[in-house]
Amino acid sequence: MHRFANPARFTRLADRVLPFAAVGCAASLAIGFYLALFVAPADYQQGESMRIMYVHVPSAWLAMFIYVAIAVASAVALIWRHPLADLAAKASSPIGAGFAFLTLATGSLWGRPMWGTWWEWDGRLTSMLILFFLYLGHMALMNAFEDNQRGYRAAAILALVGVVNIPIIKFSVDWWSTLHQPASVFRIDGPTIHPSMLWPLLIVALGFKLYYVTVVLLRMKSELIAARLRALDLALVKGSPTVFGKRQCGRAVWSHAREND
């Protein structure tokens, strides 16, 4: 696990993964949305309005997936003090918040013609709104203290406590009376949705996940570069001639990154 704690090694790995993730994202979204808009049939009850499903459902899946990823990174940061875990959580949080908001917005647009209302306080809608607020709280705590490590610890604890909301979102349609339909994809007895609709949905979901991988790696790289620049500025201020040696510079950069990020 600590093999990739070295910023230079992580950056090399990210540079290898990024082209494949970016190309895969573009290809998956292009194919998925083409199938969703031009090949998949309209629903016999909902008509063309059901096509918003191809954005709404993958967004909801990804919003939950990213929060679980943040919780895992937070546990790693708290237990093993992995130096990149906090950075991964910090880079993931705005992306997850964006997809949680997209889920709520598209759900409202879809619900208006189907349910006759923009919003309903049922179990799934409310728990997804709570997830969005958890993301906002996580981002706020990350930057709430002058000592960034205190903020990271507080945000990690929030992420671990809030992860209990994920199964609530998943099983809310089974536990409470809700306007949402029961699960139709991830079921013990197999999907109930027709393959002509299922495959575009899964391909778009893959594209969204590759988008997350691409953006989170770019954000982590940018954070490491910013930390390196701050460390070099600090070295110049201190006027240490040895800090520019490769080994010593790497140590100084990472030490300063941990202190300030």
TORKOL-4160 file (C-alpha; in steps of 0.2 Angstrom, whole numbers, padded with zeros to 4 digits, m for minus):
261
<pt num="1" X="0000" Y="0000" Z="0000"/>
<pt num="2" X="0014" Y="0012" Z="0005"/>
<pt num="3" X="0023" Y="0008" Z="m0012"/>
<pt num="4" X="0013" Y="0023" Z="m0020"/>
<pt num="5" X="0016" Y="0034" Z="m0005"/>
<pt num="6" X="0030" Y="0042" Z="m0015"/>
<pt num="7" X="0024" Y="0057" Z="m0025"/>
<pt num="8" X="0035" Y="0053" Z="m0040"/>
<pt num="9" X="0030" Y="0035" Z="m0041"/>
<pt num="10" X="0012" Y="0040" Z="m0040"/>
<pt num="11" X="0014" Y="0053" Z="m0053"/>
<pt num="12" X="0022" Y="0040" Z="m0065"/>
<pt num="13" X="0008" Y="0028" Z="m0062"/>
<pt num="14" X="m0005" Y="0042" Z="m0065"/>
<pt num="15" X="0003" Y="0047" Z="m0081"/>
<pt num="16" X="0002" Y="0029" Z="m0088"/>
<pt num="17" X="m0017" Y="0027" Z="m0083"/>
<pt num="18" X="m0023" Y="0044" Z="m0088"/>
<pt num="19" X="m0023" Y="0042" Z="m0107"/>
<pt num="20" X="m0032" Y="0026" Z="m0106"/>
<pt num="21" X="m0045" Y="0032" Z="m0094"/>
<pt num="22" X="m0048" Y="0048" Z="m0104"/>
<pt num="23" X="m0050" Y="0039" Z="m0121"/>
<pt num="24" X="m0060" Y="0026" Z="m0113"/>
<pt num="25" X="m0071" Y="0039" Z="m0105"/>
<pt num="26" X="m0074" Y="0048" Z="m0121"/>
<pt num="27" X="m0077" Y="0032" Z="m0131"/>
<pt num="28" X="m0089" Y="0025" Z="m0118"/>
<pt num="29" X="m0099" Y="0041" Z="m0117"/>
<pt num="30" X="m0100" Y="0043" Z="m0136"/>
<pt num="31" X="m0106" Y="0025" Z="m0138"/>
<pt num="32" X="m0117" Y="0025" Z="m0123"/>
<pt num="33" X="m0127" Y="0041" Z="m0127"/>
<pt num="34" X="m0128" Y="0036" Z="m0145"/>
<pt num="35" X="m0137" Y="0020" Z="m0140"/>
<pt num="36" X="m0147" Y="0029" Z="m0127"/>
<pt num="37" X="m0154" Y="0042" Z="m0138"/>
<pt num="38" X="m0155" Y="0034" Z="m0155"/>
<pt num="39" X="m0156" Y="0015" Z="m0153"/>
<pt num="40" X="m0164" Y="0011" Z="m0136"/>
<pt num="41" X="m0183" Y="0011" Z="m0138"/>
<pt num="42" X="m0194" Y="0023" Z="m0128"/>
<pt num="43" X="m0203" Y="0017" Z="m0113"/>
<pt num="44" X="m0221" Y="0011" Z="m0117"/>
<pt num="45" X="m0228" Y="0021" Z="m0102"/>
<pt num="46" X="m0216" Y="0035" Z="m0100"/>
<pt num="47" X="m0212" Y="0039" Z="m0118"/>
<pt num="48" X="m0196" Y="0049" Z="m0122"/>
<pt num="49" X="m0195" Y="0057" Z="m0105"/>
<pt num="50" X="m0187" Y="0040" Z="m0099"/>
<pt num="51" X="m0171" Y="0044" Z="m0108"/>
<pt num="52" X="m0166" Y="0055" Z="m0094"/>
<pt num="53" X="m0163" Y="0039" Z="m0085"/>
<pt num="54" X="m0147" Y="0037" Z="m0094"/>
<pt num="55" X="m0140" Y="0052" Z="m0085"/>
<pt num="56" X="m0149" Y="0051" Z="m0069"/>
<pt num="57" X="m0146" Y="0032" Z="m0064"/>
<pt num="58" X="m0127" Y="0032" Z="m0068"/>
<pt num="59" X="m0125" Y="0049" Z="m0059"/>
<pt num="60" X="m0133" Y="0041" Z="m0043"/>
<pt num="61" X="m0122" Y="0025" Z="m0044"/>
<pt num="62" X="m0107" Y="0036" Z="m0046"/>
<pt num="63" X="m0111" Y="0048" Z="m0032"/>
<pt num="64" X="m0113" Y="0033" Z="m0020"/>
<pt num="65" X="m0097" Y="0024" Z="m0027"/>
<pt num="66" X="m0087" Y="0040" Z="m0024"/>
<pt num="67" X="m0093" Y="0042" Z="m0006"/>
<pt num="68" X="m0088" Y="0024" Z="m0003"/>
<pt num="69" X="m0071" Y="0027" Z="m0010"/>
<pt num="70" X="m0069" Y="0043" Z="0001"/>
<pt num="71" X="m0074" Y="0033" Z="0016"/>
<pt num="72" X="m0061" Y="0019" Z="0011"/>
<pt num="73" X="m0047" Y="0032" Z="0009"/>
<pt num="74" X="m0052" Y="0041" Z="0025"/>
<pt num="75" X="m0050" Y="0024" Z="0034"/>
<pt num="76" X="m0033" Y="0021" Z="0026"/>
<pt num="77" X="m0028" Y="0039" Z="0031"/>
<pt num="78" X="m0033" Y="0037" Z="0049"/>
<pt num="79" X="m0027" Y="0019" Z="0052"/>
<pt num="80" X="m0011" Y="0018" Z="0041"/>
<pt num="81" X="m0007" Y="0036" Z="0039"/>
<pt num="82" X="m0005" Y="0034" Z="0020"/>
<pt num="83" X="0001" Y="0050" Z="0014"/>
<pt num="84" X="m0009" Y="0050" Z="m0002"/>
<pt num="85" X="m0026" Y="0044" Z="0006"/>
<pt num="86" X="m0031" Y="0062" Z="0012"/>
<pt num="87" X="m0026" Y="0069" Z="m0005"/>
<pt num="88" X="m0037" Y="0056" Z="m0014"/>
<pt num="89" X="m0052" Y="0060" Z="m0002"/>
<pt num="90" X="m0050" Y="0079" Z="m0005"/>
<pt num="91" X="m0049" Y="0077" Z="m0024"/>
<pt num="92" X="m0064" Y="0065" Z="m0025"/>
<pt num="93" X="m0076" Y="0076" Z="m0014"/>
<pt num="94" X="m0081" Y="0089" Z="m0027"/>
<pt num="95" X="m0083" Y="0076" Z="m0040"/>
<pt num="96" X="m0095" Y="0066" Z="m0029"/>
<pt num="97" X="m0104" Y="0082" Z="m0024"/>
<pt num="98" X="m0106" Y="0087" Z="m0043"/>
<pt num="99" X="m0114" Y="0070" Z="m0047"/>
<pt num="100" X="m0125" Y="0070" Z="m0032"/>
<pt num="101" X="m0132" Y="0087" Z="m0037"/>
<pt num="102" X="m0134" Y="0080" Z="m0055"/>
<pt num="103" X="m0144" Y="0065" Z="m0048"/>
<pt num="104" X="m0155" Y="0077" Z="m0038"/>
<pt num="105" X="m0158" Y="0089" Z="m0053"/>
<pt num="106" X="m0161" Y="0075" Z="m0066"/>
<pt num="107" X="m0172" Y="0066" Z="m0054"/>
<pt num="108" X="m0183" Y="0082" Z="m0051"/>
<pt num="109" X="m0184" Y="0085" Z="m0070"/>
<pt num="110" X="m0189" Y="0067" Z="m0073"/>
<pt num="111" X="m0201" Y="0067" Z="m0058"/>
<pt num="112" X="m0211" Y="0082" Z="m0064"/>
<pt num="113" X="m0220" Y="0074" Z="m0078"/>
<pt num="114" X="m0221" Y="0056" Z="m0070"/>
<pt num="115" X="m0226" Y="0061" Z="m0052"/>
<pt num="116" X="m0234" Y="0078" Z="m0055"/>
<pt num="117" X="m0221" Y="0086" Z="m0043"/>
<pt num="118" X="m0203" Y="0093" Z="m0043"/>
<pt num="119" X="m0200" Y="0085" Z="m0026"/>
<pt num="120" X="m0206" Y="0072" Z="m0014"/>
<pt num="121" X="m0199" Y="0068" Z="0003"/>
<pt num="122" X="m0198" Y="0050" Z="0001"/>
<pt num="123" X="m0184" Y="0039" Z="0007"/>
<pt num="124" X="m0173" Y="0038" Z="m0008"/>
<pt num="125" X="m0174" Y="0057" Z="m0012"/>
<pt num="126" X="m0171" Y="0062" Z="0006"/>
<pt num="127" X="m0157" Y="0050" Z="0008"/>
<pt num="128" X="m0149" Y="0056" Z="m0008"/>
<pt num="129" X="m0151" Y="0074" Z="m0003"/>
<pt num="130" X="m0142" Y="0069" Z="0014"/>
<pt num="131" X="m0128" Y="0062" Z="0003"/>
<pt num="132" X="m0126" Y="0079" Z="m0006"/>
<pt num="133" X="m0125" Y="0088" Z="0011"/>
<pt num="134" X="m0112" Y="0075" Z="0017"/>
<pt num="135" X="m0101" Y="0080" Z="0002"/>
<pt num="136" X="m0103" Y="0098" Z="0006"/>
<pt num="137" X="m0099" Y="0095" Z="0024"/>
<pt num="138" X="m0084" Y="0085" Z="0019"/>
<pt num="139" X="m0077" Y="0099" Z="0008"/>
<pt num="140" X="m0080" Y="0112" Z="0021"/>
<pt num="141" X="m0071" Y="0102" Z="0035"/>
<pt num="142" X="m0056" Y="0099" Z="0023"/>
<pt num="143" X="m0053" Y="0118" Z="0024"/>
<pt num="144" X="m0060" Y="0123" Z="0041"/>
<pt num="145" X="m0044" Y="0123" Z="0051"/>
<pt num="146" X="m0028" Y="0132" Z="0050"/>
<pt num="147" X="m0020" Y="0116" Z="0054"/>
<pt num="148" X="m0025" Y="0106" Z="0038"/>
<pt num="149" X="m0022" Y="0089" Z="0047"/>
<pt num="150" X="m0035" Y="0093" Z="0059"/>
<pt num="151" X="m0047" Y="0097" Z="0045"/>
<pt num="152" X="m0042" Y="0081" Z="0036"/>
<pt num="153" X="m0045" Y="0070" Z="0052"/>
<pt num="154" X="m0062" Y="0079" Z="0055"/>
<pt num="155" X="m0067" Y="0076" Z="0037"/>
<pt num="156" X="m0062" Y="0058" Z="0038"/>
<pt num="157" X="m0072" Y="0055" Z="0053"/>
<pt num="158" X="m0087" Y="0062" Z="0044"/>
<pt num="159" X="m0085" Y="0051" Z="0029"/>
<pt num="160" X="m0084" Y="0036" Z="0040"/>
<pt num="161" X="m0100" Y="0040" Z="0049"/>
<pt num="162" X="m0109" Y="0046" Z="0034"/>
<pt num="163" X="m0106" Y="0030" Z="0024"/>
<pt num="164" X="m0120" Y="0022" Z="0033"/>
<pt num="165" X="m0131" Y="0032" Z="0022"/>
<pt num="166" X="m0126" Y="0022" Z="0007"/>
<pt num="167" X="m0136" Y="0006" Z="0011"/>
<pt num="168" X="m0150" Y="0017" Z="0016"/>
<pt num="169" X="m0151" Y="0025" Z="m0002"/>
<pt num="170" X="m0149" Y="0008" Z="m0010"/>
<pt num="171" X="m0163" Y="m0001" Z="0001"/>
<pt num="172" X="m0174" Y="0014" Z="0004"/>
<pt num="173" X="m0186" Y="0008" Z="m0010"/>
<pt num="174" X="m0188" Y="m0009" Z="m0001"/>
<pt num="175" X="m0189" Y="m0002" Z="0017"/>
<pt num="176" X="m0202" Y="0012" Z="0014"/>
<pt num="177" X="m0216" Y="0017" Z="0003"/>
<pt num="178" X="m0209" Y="0027" Z="m0011"/>
<pt num="179" X="m0213" Y="0034" Z="m0028"/>
<pt num="180" X="m0197" Y="0026" Z="m0035"/>
<pt num="181" X="m0198" Y="0009" Z="m0043"/>
<pt num="182" X="m0189" Y="m0006" Z="m0035"/>
<pt num="183" X="m0172" Y="m0011" Z="m0041"/>
<pt num="184" X="m0172" Y="m0016" Z="m0059"/>
<pt num="185" X="m0153" Y="m0019" Z="m0063"/>
<pt num="186" X="m0144" Y="m0025" Z="m0047"/>
<pt num="187" X="m0156" Y="m0039" Z="m0042"/>
<pt num="188" X="m0152" Y="m0057" Z="m0035"/>
<pt num="189" X="m0163" Y="m0064" Z="m0049"/>
<pt num="190" X="m0155" Y="m0053" Z="m0062"/>
<pt num="191" X="m0160" Y="m0037" Z="m0071"/>
<pt num="192" X="m0178" Y="m0034" Z="m0076"/>
<pt num="193" X="m0174" Y="m0020" Z="m0088"/>
<pt num="194" X="m0174" Y="m0025" Z="m0107"/>
<pt num="195" X="m0156" Y="m0027" Z="m0114"/>
<pt num="196" X="m0159" Y="m0014" Z="m0127"/>
<pt num="197" X="m0160" Y="m0001" Z="m0112"/>
<pt num="198" X="m0148" Y="m0010" Z="m0100"/>
<pt num="199" X="m0133" Y="m0010" Z="m0111"/>
<pt num="200" X="m0133" Y="0009" Z="m0115"/>
<pt num="201" X="m0136" Y="0012" Z="m0096"/>
<pt num="202" X="m0121" Y="0001" Z="m0092"/>
<pt num="203" X="m0110" Y="0009" Z="m0105"/>
<pt num="204" X="m0114" Y="0027" Z="m0099"/>
<pt num="205" X="m0111" Y="0021" Z="m0081"/>
<pt num="206" X="m0093" Y="0015" Z="m0087"/>
<pt num="207" X="m0090" Y="0032" Z="m0095"/>
<pt num="208" X="m0095" Y="0041" Z="m0080"/>
<pt num="209" X="m0083" Y="0030" Z="m0069"/>
<pt num="210" X="m0069" Y="0033" Z="m0081"/>
<pt num="211" X="m0072" Y="0051" Z="m0080"/>
<pt num="212" X="m0070" Y="0051" Z="m0061"/>
<pt num="213" X="m0054" Y="0041" Z="m0063"/>
<pt num="214" X="m0047" Y="0054" Z="m0075"/>
<pt num="215" X="m0052" Y="0069" Z="m0065"/>
<pt num="216" X="m0047" Y="0063" Z="m0048"/>
<pt num="217" X="m0030" Y="0058" Z="m0055"/>
<pt num="218" X="m0028" Y="0076" Z="m0063"/>
<pt num="219" X="m0033" Y="0084" Z="m0047"/>
<pt num="220" X="m0021" Y="0074" Z="m0036"/>
<pt num="221" X="m0007" Y="0078" Z="m0048"/>
<pt num="222" X="m0011" Y="0096" Z="m0047"/>
<pt num="223" X="m0011" Y="0096" Z="m0028"/>
<pt num="224" X="0006" Y="0087" Z="m0028"/>
<pt num="225" X="0013" Y="0100" Z="m0040"/>
<pt num="226" X="0006" Y="0114" Z="m0030"/>
<pt num="227" X="0014" Y="0106" Z="m0014"/>
<pt num="228" X="0031" Y="0104" Z="m0024"/>
<pt num="229" X="0030" Y="0123" Z="m0028"/>
<pt num="230" X="0027" Y="0128" Z="m0011"/>
<pt num="231" X="0041" Y="0117" Z="m0004"/>
<pt num="232" X="0053" Y="0125" Z="m0017"/>
<pt num="233" X="0048" Y="0142" Z="m0012"/>
<pt num="234" X="0051" Y="0138" Z="0006"/>
<pt num="235" X="0068" Y="0131" Z="0002"/>
<pt num="236" X="0072" Y="0147" Z="m0007"/>
<pt num="237" X="0067" Y="0157" Z="0008"/>
<pt num="238" X="0077" Y="0147" Z="0020"/>
<pt num="239" X="0092" Y="0148" Z="0007"/>
<pt num="240" X="0097" Y="0130" Z="0009"/>
<pt num="241" X="0109" Y="0125" Z="m0005"/>
<pt num="242" X="0107" Y="0106" Z="m0002"/>
<pt num="243" X="0088" Y="0105" Z="m0003"/>
<pt num="244" X="0090" Y="0105" Z="m0022"/>
<pt num="245" X="0098" Y="0088" Z="m0022"/>
<pt num="246" X="0086" Y="0075" Z="m0030"/>
<pt num="247" X="0084" Y="0065" Z="m0014"/>
<pt num="248" X="0083" Y="0079" Z="m0002"/>
<pt num="249" X="0072" Y="0090" Z="m0013"/>
<pt num="250" X="0060" Y="0075" Z="m0014"/>
<pt num="251" X="0060" Y="0073" Z="0005"/>
<pt num="252" X="0057" Y="0092" Z="0007"/>
<pt num="253" X="0043" Y="0092" Z="m0005"/>
<pt num="254" X="0034" Y="0078" Z="0003"/>
<pt num="255" X="0037" Y="0084" Z="0021"/>
<pt num="256" X="0030" Y="0101" Z="0016"/>
<pt num="257" X="0015" Y="0094" Z="0007"/>
<pt num="258" X="0010" Y="0084" Z="0023"/>
<pt num="259" X="0012" Y="0099" Z="0034"/>
<pt num="260" X="0001" Y="0110" Z="0022"/>
<pt num="261" X="m0011" Y="0099" Z="0014"/>
